[in-house]
Amino acid sequence: MRLAFLGTGDFAAPALRALVEAGHQALVAISQPDRPAGRGRAVRPTPVHAVADELGVTHVQTADVNALDLQATFGAAQVGVVAAFGQKIGQTLLDTIPSGCINIHGSLLPRYRGAAPIQRAIINGDEKTGVTIFQLDRDWDSGAVWTQRETSIAETETADELHDRLAQIGAALVVETLTIMAAGQTRPHHQDPAAATRARKLSRADGIVDWTQTARLIVRRIHGLWSWPVATCTFASHSGKRERVQLARAEVADPGAGPRAELVPGAFCEDGTVQAGTGRVRLLEVKPAGGKLMSFEAFARGRQVQPPDRLLPLEAS
């Protein structure tokens, strides 16, 4: 099919590649403008821009896709494919393309409509999630569903890892969906609005760790927030030194154990685990301020972590 691709981030790039490799004709790839990134703040192409250049697909950057010459940009396309685009697509644009636009969404809609479906699934302790290809309409993530594919969430899987897996699943699924659409024998089914849940956008405030919660809730938050906005604490050493540390991966230790009388939540135990409100958290990977991601074992060895060392919430540091 002749298509227009609208996407910006890493979640979208595998889909553009898969569509072109499957023989579909990508007439244009639209993404948000390139922006400075990294410590040097050098302007880098968006992931979709980079793939479009590699594949020889015409690329357009815009801060408002609805302000483009819609007929000239989209008039020859049969369908629009949207993924991790970051802009609201207006009804006039949808009406310009004969088959409208389909969107690749990282959840099993109607669960987790919104900006952070992958992170929320992990934070909430879901055992499964998936990808939905749905028809874009006026409302937010509410359009009729073409296809879905389910996958399990691993116990120690981070949001970054699940994001990358779902991007690959979505890339394969959108190719299958275009085949279904081209055949013209199947119509999408409507979502059940009564079953809809929201996945609100994350902020840095979500990264504050409340050690009075259960170990299971804390571990879910650590995995769901990596690598942004990141579960972050202040490490308070017995030597008096304090430093900010980001928590990347962890597991639950003694989930049903109540807090020991001599330990406050956030305190390190003799075995290197961290006391929670219920149970203890065994840290596996951390990233100290200004440092690189490392095993907690290496972090603890370098700082001689021992009681009464603590991890303090940022607001209490």
C-alpha positions in Angstrom: 0.0 0.0 0.0 1.0 3.6 -0.4 1.4 5.1 3.0 2.4 8.2 4.9 4.3 7.4 8.1 4.0 9.7 11.1 6.4 8.9 14.0 9.3 10.4 15.9 10.7 8.1 18.7 12.4 4.8 19.1 9.1 3.0 19.4 8.2 4.0 15.8 11.5 3.4 14.0 11.2 -0.5 13.7 7.7 -0.1 12.2 8.9 2.2 9.4 11.7 -0.3 8.6 9.3 -3.3 8.6 6.8 -1.6 6.4 9.4 -0.7 3.7 11.0 -4.2 3.9 7.5 -5.7 3.5 7.2 -3.9 0.1 4.8 -1.1 1.2 5.5 2.3 -0.5 6.3 4.9 2.2 5.7 8.1 0.3 6.8 10.3 3.2 7.9 10.1 6.9 6.8 12.9 9.1 8.4 13.5 12.5 8.9 16.3 15.1 11.9 18.5 14.6 15.4 17.2 15.5 16.5 18.5 18.9 19.7 18.8 20.9 20.6 15.7 22.9 23.3 14.4 25.1 25.8 16.3 27.2 27.2 18.2 24.2 23.6 19.2 23.2 24.4 18.5 19.6 21.4 18.3 17.3 20.7 14.7 16.4 18.1 13.3 14.0 15.1 11.7 15.5 15.0 7.9 15.3 12.4 8.0 12.5 14.4 10.7 10.6 17.5 8.5 10.8 15.7 5.4 9.5 14.0 7.4 6.8 17.3 8.7 5.5 18.8 5.2 5.6 15.9 3.8 3.6 15.7 6.7 1.2 12.2 7.7 2.3 11.3 11.4 1.9 11.4 13.0 5.4 9.6 16.1 6.7 10.0 17.7 10.1 7.3 19.8 11.5 6.2 21.2 14.9 2.5 21.0 13.7 1.6 18.4 11.2 -1.9 19.9 10.8 -0.3 23.1 9.4 1.3 21.3 6.4 -0.2 21.4 2.9 -2.3 18.3 3.6 -3.3 17.5 0.1 0.2 17.9 -1.3 1.8 15.9 1.6 -0.8 13.2 2.1 -3.1 13.2 -0.9 -1.4 10.3 -2.7 -1.3 8.0 0.4 -3.9 5.3 0.9 -3.4 5.1 4.6 -1.4 6.8 7.4 0.6 4.9 9.9 1.2 6.6 13.3 3.5 5.6 16.1 5.2 7.6 18.9 4.5 10.8 16.9 3.9 13.2 19.8 1.4 15.5 18.1 -2.4 15.5 17.9 -3.6 14.7 14.4 -6.6 16.7 13.4 -9.8 15.5 11.7 -9.0 17.4 8.5 -5.8 15.4 8.1 -7.6 12.1 8.8 -10.2 13.0 6.2 -7.5 13.7 3.6 -6.3 10.1 3.5 -8.8 7.6 2.0 -8.3 5.0 4.8 -7.5 7.5 7.5 -4.7 6.7 10.0 -4.0 3.7 12.1 -1.9 3.9 15.3 0.5 1.5 17.0 -0.2 1.6 20.7 1.8 -0.1 23.5 -1.0 -1.7 25.4 -4.1 -3.9 25.1 -6.7 -1.2 24.6 -8.9 0.0 26.1 -6.5 -0.6 29.0 -4.0 2.2 29.4 -5.1 4.9 27.0 -2.6 7.7 27.2 1.0 8.7 27.3 2.7 6.0 29.5 1.1 2.6 28.9 4.3 0.6 29.0 5.5 2.1 32.3 2.0 1.9 34.0 1.6 -1.8 33.1 4.9 -2.5 35.0 4.2 -0.2 37.9 0.7 -1.7 38.4 2.1 -5.2 38.4 0.4 -6.5 35.3 1.4 -9.9 34.2 0.7 -9.2 30.5 0.4 -6.4 28.1 0.7 -6.1 24.3 0.3 -3.9 21.2 -2.9 -2.6 19.6 -3.3 -1.3 16.1 -6.4 0.9 16.1 -8.1 3.4 13.8 -7.4 7.0 14.8 -10.5 9.2 15.5 -11.2 12.5 17.3 -10.8 11.2 20.8 -7.7 10.0 22.6 -6.8 6.3 21.9 -10.5 5.4 21.6 -10.7 4.3 17.9 -11.8 0.9 16.7 -9.3 -1.9 17.1 -7.9 -3.7 14.0 -5.5 -6.1 15.7 -3.9 -6.9 19.0 -1.0 -9.1 20.1 -0.4 -10.1 23.8 2.9 -10.7 25.6 3.9 -11.6 29.1 5.9 -9.1 31.3 9.0 -10.7 32.9 9.5 -10.4 36.6 12.6 -8.1 36.3 11.8 -6.5 33.0 12.3 -2.8 32.9 10.2 -0.3 31.0 13.0 0.2 28.5 13.3 -3.5 27.8 9.5 -3.9 27.4 9.4 -0.8 25.2 11.9 -2.4 22.8 10.1 -5.7 22.7 6.7 -4.1 22.1 8.3 -1.9 19.3 9.3 -5.1 17.5 5.9 -6.7 18.1 4.2 -3.6 16.8 6.3 -3.5 13.7 5.3 -7.0 12.7 1.7 -6.5 13.7 1.2 -3.3 11.6 2.5 -5.1 8.5 -0.1 -7.9 9.2 -2.8 -5.2 9.7 -2.2 -3.5 6.4 -2.6 -6.9 4.7 -6.0 -7.3 6.5 -7.0 -3.8 5.5 -6.0 -4.3 1.9 -8.1 -7.5 1.7 -11.1 -5.4 2.6 -12.9 -8.4 4.2 -12.6 -7.4 7.9 -13.7 -4.3 9.8 -12.2 -3.1 13.1 -14.2 -3.7 16.3 -15.2 -0.9 18.7 -13.5 -0.6 22.1 -15.6 -1.0 25.3 -15.5 2.5 26.9 -16.5 1.0 30.3 -13.2 -1.0 30.4 -11.0 2.0 29.5 -8.2 3.0 31.9 -5.8 5.9 31.7 -2.0 5.9 31.6 -1.2 9.4 32.7 2.0 11.1 31.6 5.0 10.5 34.0 6.9 13.3 35.7 10.1 13.5 37.7 7.9 13.5 40.9 7.0 9.9 40.1 10.7 9.0 40.7 10.5 9.6 44.5 10.6 6.3 46.3 8.4 5.7 49.3 10.2 3.0 51.3 7.2 2.6 53.6 5.4 0.8 50.8 5.7 -2.9 50.3 8.8 -4.3 48.7 6.7 -5.6 45.7 5.3 -2.1 45.0 8.8 -0.5 45.2 10.3 -3.1 42.8 7.5 -2.5 40.3 8.1 1.2 40.5 11.9 0.8 40.0 11.4 -1.3 36.9 8.5 0.8 35.5 10.5 4.1 35.8 13.7 3.0 34.1 15.2 4.8 32.3 12.9 7.8 32.7 12.0 9.5 35.0 13.9 6.9 37.2 13.4 5.9 40.8 15.9 8.0 42.6 17.1 8.2 46.2 19.8 9.8 48.3 22.3 7.3 49.6 23.2 8.4 53.2 26.5 6.6 54.2 27.6 5.8 57.8 30.6 8.1 57.0 28.3 11.1 56.6 28.6 11.2 52.8 25.5 11.6 50.7 25.0 11.1 47.0 22.1 10.7 44.6 21.6 7.3 43.2 19.2 6.0 40.5 17.7 2.5 40.9 17.5 0.5 37.7 16.7 -3.1 38.6 15.7 -5.0 41.8 13.9 -8.0 43.2 11.8 -8.7 46.2 13.3 -10.4 49.2 11.1 -11.9 52.0 7.9 -10.3 50.6 5.8 -11.1 53.7 8.2 -10.1 56.4 7.2 -7.1 58.5 9.7 -4.4 59.3 12.3 -5.2 61.9 12.0 -3.0 65.0 15.6 -1.8 64.8 15.4 -0.8 61.1 13.5 2.1 59.5 12.2 1.8 55.9 15.0 2.6 53.5 17.7 1.2 55.9 20.2 -1.4 54.7 20.2 -4.8 56.4 23.2 -6.9 57.2 22.7 -8.9 53.9 22.7 -5.7 51.8 18.9 -5.7 51.2 16.9 -2.6 51.9 14.1 -2.6 54.4 10.6 -1.7 53.0 7.3 -1.2 54.8 6.7 -4.9 54.3 9.4 -7.2 53.0 12.9 -6.1 51.7 14.2 -5.0 48.4 17.4 -6.5 46.9 18.9 -4.0 44.5 20.6 -5.5 41.4 21.6 -2.5 39.3 22.1 1.2 40.1 23.5 4.3 38.6 25.2 6.8 40.9 25.1 10.5 40.1 27.6 11.3 37.3 28.5 7.6 37.0 27.6 4.7 34.8 25.1 1.9 35.3 26.6 -0.8 37.5 25.8 -3.8 39.6 24.7 -3.0 43.1 27.4 -5.4 44.3 30.0 -3.1 42.7 28.3 0.0 44.2 28.2 -1.5 47.6 31.8 -2.8 47.5 33.1 0.6 46.5 31.2 2.4 49.3 31.4 -0.3 51.9 27.6 -0.3 52.3 26.5 -1.5 55.8 24.0 -0.6 58.5 23.2 2.1 59.5 23.5 3.3 55.8 20.1 4.3 54.3 18.4 5.3 51.1 16.4 8.4 51.7 13.5 9.8 49.6 14.6 12.8 47.7 12.1 15.0 49.4 13.6 13.9 52.8 17.2 14.4 51.9 
